[in-house]
Amino acid sequence: MKNSKDKKDSQKDNNFMDSKKEFEKTGNTTKEDLKVKGSVWKRIGSWLKNLVFPSHIKCIFCGDELNATDICDTCSNCYASLPKLDKSCLRCGGPIEDNNDGVCLNCKTNNFSFHSARSVFPYVDKVVDVIHRFKFGRGKFLCDAMAEYMCDLLSTWNISVDIITSVPLHKNREKTRGYNQSKLLAEYIADKFNLKYIDTVEKVVDNTAQATLDFKSRRENVKNVYKGISEAKPEIKGKNVLLIDDIYTTGATSNAVSEILKSMSAKEVYVLTFAHSVGEKTNAEIK
């Protein structure tokens, strides 16, 4: 249940004062003090962000004001009309028509380095708009609600996860966008499930946008563009890793990153995304 606006504002003020008092107590600057102060400044920054850009007030899909009973920052009308993945491939999690073995043609004809993948929504209708705003429209504030949907799915997925990581952006793309949307989602999910998040792979080549390519070209386009982070190898050796991304299109990106993770001795790699393309190409998969 959501509290009234006055109660919210009062709580925000209390959180700010608590953060300020904690900061004032840190005293002389030692290495440990810097860690504490960094945490305090992060909390103060979060308080200021919520003050200027308040979340949990409007529906992330249509912008209508939320009621106290609405979940995942989604109004009841949008929630009732959201597209669903009723029948999905057992391997990649994408939409699939009725067949005997439950595996889509793409997974039957291609080998992937990840064990399996799941997505919350098909990439259609309202889902298209929210992903575009999240990635290209300075929609960082959408992260929490989107991640909550992913958390709901993860809680019902019968897998064991030790470490959470994300698909990396090239430093040039991340600098332009201001953030890595997949990492934001991954950090939220890791915190929700009390799991460790670590950066495991870096993107070392700013390659051609995947959206302009067909399936075969996409797989070629992501070859040798990712590199494992050596410091992360001991962390993931023998561990089950959950790889987070915003959208699964053909699986080329998820597979390329999973190959690196497996080469770093990860036990199994699972992939979780907010949406799954319903066709071969989509303009959303621009890393």
N, C-alpha and C positions, 0 to 999 in steps of 0.2 A: 504494500500500500504506500502511496506517496503522501507525504505530509503537505500541509499548506505552504504557500509561498513565504509567509512570514516565518514559519518555523524553519524553512530551508535557509532563508537569509540569516537567521539567528545562528543556525548551526555553522554556516560558512564563516561568520564573524568569529565564533568560538574557535573553529579550526585554525583560522588565521592567527588569532592571539596565542593559541597553544604553540604554533610553529614559531612565532616571533619570540616567545619566552624561551623556547628550546634553543633558538639561535643565540640569544643573549647569554645563555648559560655556558656556551662552548668555550669561552675563555681564550687562553693562548692558542695559537695555531700550531698544532702538531699534525702528523700524518693522520692520526685517528680523528682529530678535530675536523680536518678537511672533509673526511668522509661523512661525518655527522652534519657539518654545515651544508655539504652537497645535498644530502637527503632533505634537510630543512628547506633549502632554497627550492628543491623540486616540489615540496609540498606547498610552499608559498606560491610558486608558479602555477601549480594546479588550481589553487584557490582563486588566483587572479583570472585564470582561463575560464573557470566556471562562472566567475562574476561577469566577465565581458561576453563570453559565448556560452550561456547556460544551456546545458543538455537536459534531456528527459522532460522537455516541455512540449515539443512538437514532434509529430510523426515523421520518421526519417524518409518515408516514401511519398507522402502527399503534403506534408507541412501543416496539417490540421493540429489543433491543440489536443493534448493527450488527456485522458481521464485517469483517475486513480487506479482503475482495474486493468489498464492497458499494459501489455508486456513487450519487452524488447523495443521500447520506444516506437511502437507501431499501433496506430489506431485500430479500433475493432473492424472498421470497414476494410481497411487495407489487409489486415491480418486474415480476414475471411476470404479475401480474393487473391492471396499470394499464390504464385504458381508452385506446383509440387512435383517432386520426383517420385511418383508412385511406384514405378517399375524401373529399377536401375541395375546396371551391369555389376556383377559381383566383384569384378576386378577394378574397373576405373570409376565406378559409381555414377556413370553417365546414364541418360535416359535410354531405355531399351524397349523394343517391342517384344511381344510374347514369343518365347522360343523354349527349347527343351533344357538347355544347360545354363541359361542366365548370363551368358557372356556375349558382349557386343562384338561385331565384326572387327573393329579396330583392335581389340585386345586379342582376338583369335589370330590375327595376322601379324601382330607386332609383339616383341618381347620388351618388357619393362623391368627396370631394376628395382622399382618399389614393389612391396608386397600387395598393397591394395590402396584404393583412394575412395573418398566419399565427399560429396558436396551437399550443401543445404538446399539450394534452389537450382532449377534450370535457368540458364541465362536468357531470360525473356522478360518482356513487359516492365514492371516496376523495378525489377532487379537490375536491368540494364542501366537505368537512370541512376540508381543509388551507387552502383560501382563506378560509373563515370564521374559522378560528383566526388566520390571518395578519392579517386586516383588523379583526376585532372581538374577538379573544381575547388581545390583547397578545402576538401571536405573531411579533414582530419577528425572533426568532432563526431563523425558517423561511426568511428571505429568501435566504440563500446557496444553499441546496439548490434552491429554486424557480428562482432565476436561472441555476443551472448547467444545468437542463433547457432553459431558454430559450436559453442560449449554444450548447448542442448543436444546437438547431434553426437558430439563426442561422448557424452555421458551414456548414450545408448549403443555405442559401437563397441563390440566385444573384442577389444584389443588391449594389449599391455604396453604402456608408454613410459620410458625412462627420461627422455630428453625431448625438448621442443626446440625447433629451429625454423628458419624461414628462407624463402627464396630471396637471394640478395639482388639489389639493384647495383648497376655500375655507379661509381662515385659521381660521375657527371650528371646522370639522370636523377640521382638522389639529391644532389645539390640544387638542381633546377626545380624539382618537385617540393623539396623541403623536408621530405620524410620518405621512408620505405613503408608503404601501406601494408605489406605482408608482415613485416617485423612488428608493426603496431598491433596487428591482430594476434600474432604469435605471443607477444609479451603479455597481452591481456589474458589469453587462454592459459598460459603457463602460470600466471598468478592465480587464476581462478581454481586451477587444479593442484596448486602447490607443487608444481614441477619446475625444474630448472630450465631457463631459456639460455641458449648460447648461440653466438654466431659461429657457424661451422664452415661456411663456404663463402668465397668472395667472387664477384664478377669482375674479371680482369680485362675483358674486351667489350667495348660499347658497340655491340653488333646491330645489324639491321633489325628493325621492328618486326616481330613475329607476325603481326596482323597482315603484312603484305605478302606472305608466303603460303604455299600449299603445304600439305602434310610432310611430304618427303623433304622439301626445302627447309622446313622448320627444324627437322632433326639435324640436318647438315649445318644449319645456321647457329645452333647452340653447341656444336662441337668445339672443345678447347676454349670456351669463353668463361668457364668456371674453374676455380682452383680451391682446393681444400686449405683451410687455415690450420697450420701445423699444431698450434697450441691447443686446438680443439680435439685432436685425434685421441689423446688419452681419455678425454671426457666421454667420447661416444663409442669407444672400443667395446664391443660385446653388448652394446645397449640397443634397445628399440627406440628409434627416432621418429618423431612426428614432424613432418615437413608441412609448413603452413604457407598457403598462397591465397590470393583473392579469387582467382578464376582458373579453372582447368579447361583447356581448349582441346588440344590434340594429345596432350601428355608429354610433348617434346621437352618443355622446360622442366617439369617435375622429374622426368626420367633423367635428364642431364645432371641435375643436382643430386638425384638419388644415386647415380653411378659414382659420383665423387664420394658421397657418404658411405657407400658400400666399400669403396676402395680404401676408406679410412677405418675399415673394420667394424662398421655399424652392423648389428645383428640383423635387424629388419628395419625397413623404412616404410612408413605409412604417410599418406598425403591427405590433408584436409583442406578444402577450399569453401568459400562462401557460395560460389556458383559454378555450374558446369555448362559449357557450350552445348547447344543442341544441334550445331552444324559443324562443318569442318573448319570454317573461318569466322573470326569475330574480331572487331576492332578493339576489344577490351584487353587482349593480351599484348600490351605494349609495355615491356619491362623497362 
